[in-house]
């Protein structure tokens, strides 16, 4: 099977896509890089294909992979998450203002959008921490803002969903205006800390 890593040919001994892909991943890792794109016989593979054991066990004529610097791969979703916090802040404020003006039809879609963004932000933090081999429980111990950030977000998201269900506009508005801003600040601190860890190339100290 022919293998190229970032358009550079490599000699390989593997017989299946999975074997050669594993070899490519090891060589990329040795260079401080991660595979971000896989093309088999000219066809890009998505996550479903990469998780298909039958396809991985099959032979192929050619495997091309594209890699990126490991730090960039880890850092990018964190920077996107930090930027997304500005969207969360705006959506929460606009939702609260609409509720105060008794414009529920306008308020609740914005609030749902804010909750969806929060879930994406949390996922980015968890995935990046995993790639950095940072234990989230240890992170909570080392970084005071982290324990509060994760705990408060879970609590307040549940509170918001309950308030929406009960049509408690006062409770929803109070949470959005007086509690969530502090959570945003804590999450910004956590994400910025993870960015520093990624850029340092080591597991950070407390």
ZIQUI-V992254 format. One record per backbone hydrogen bond with DSSP energy under -0.5 kcal/mol. CO is the residue of the C=O (numbers start at 0). NH is the residue of the N-H. If there is no record, write none. Layout:
co=[CO,CO]
nh=[NH,NH]
//
This chain:
co=[1,2,3,3,4,6,7,9,15,16,17,18,19,20,21,22,23,24,25,26,27,27,28,31,33,36,37,38,38,39,41,42,44,45,46,48,50,51,52,54,55,57,60,61,62,63,64,65,65,67,68,69,70,71,72,73,74,75,76,77,78,79,80,81,81,82,82,83,84,85,86,87,88,89,90,91,92,93,94,95,96,97,98,101,102,102,103,104,105,106,107,108,109,110,111,112,113,114,115,116,117,118,119,120,121,122,123,124,125,126,127,128,129,132,134,135,136,137,138,139,141,142,142,143,144,145,146,147,148,149,150,151,152,153,154,155,156,157,158,159,160,161,162,163,166,167,168,169,170,171,172,173,173,174,174,178,178,179,180,181,182,183,184,185,186,187,188,189,190,191,192,193,194,195,196,196,197]
nh=[62,9,5,64,7,8,4,2,19,20,21,22,23,24,25,26,27,28,29,30,30,32,31,69,67,65,44,40,63,42,43,39,37,49,50,51,52,55,56,57,17,16,1,40,3,38,5,35,36,33,72,73,74,75,76,77,78,79,80,81,82,83,84,84,85,85,86,87,88,89,90,91,92,93,94,95,96,97,98,99,100,102,101,103,105,106,107,108,109,110,111,112,113,114,115,116,117,118,119,120,121,122,123,124,125,126,127,128,129,130,131,133,132,134,138,139,140,141,142,146,143,145,146,147,148,149,150,151,152,153,154,155,156,157,158,159,160,161,162,163,164,165,167,166,168,171,172,173,174,175,176,177,178,178,179,181,182,183,184,185,186,187,188,189,190,191,192,193,194,195,196,197,198,199,200,201,200]
//
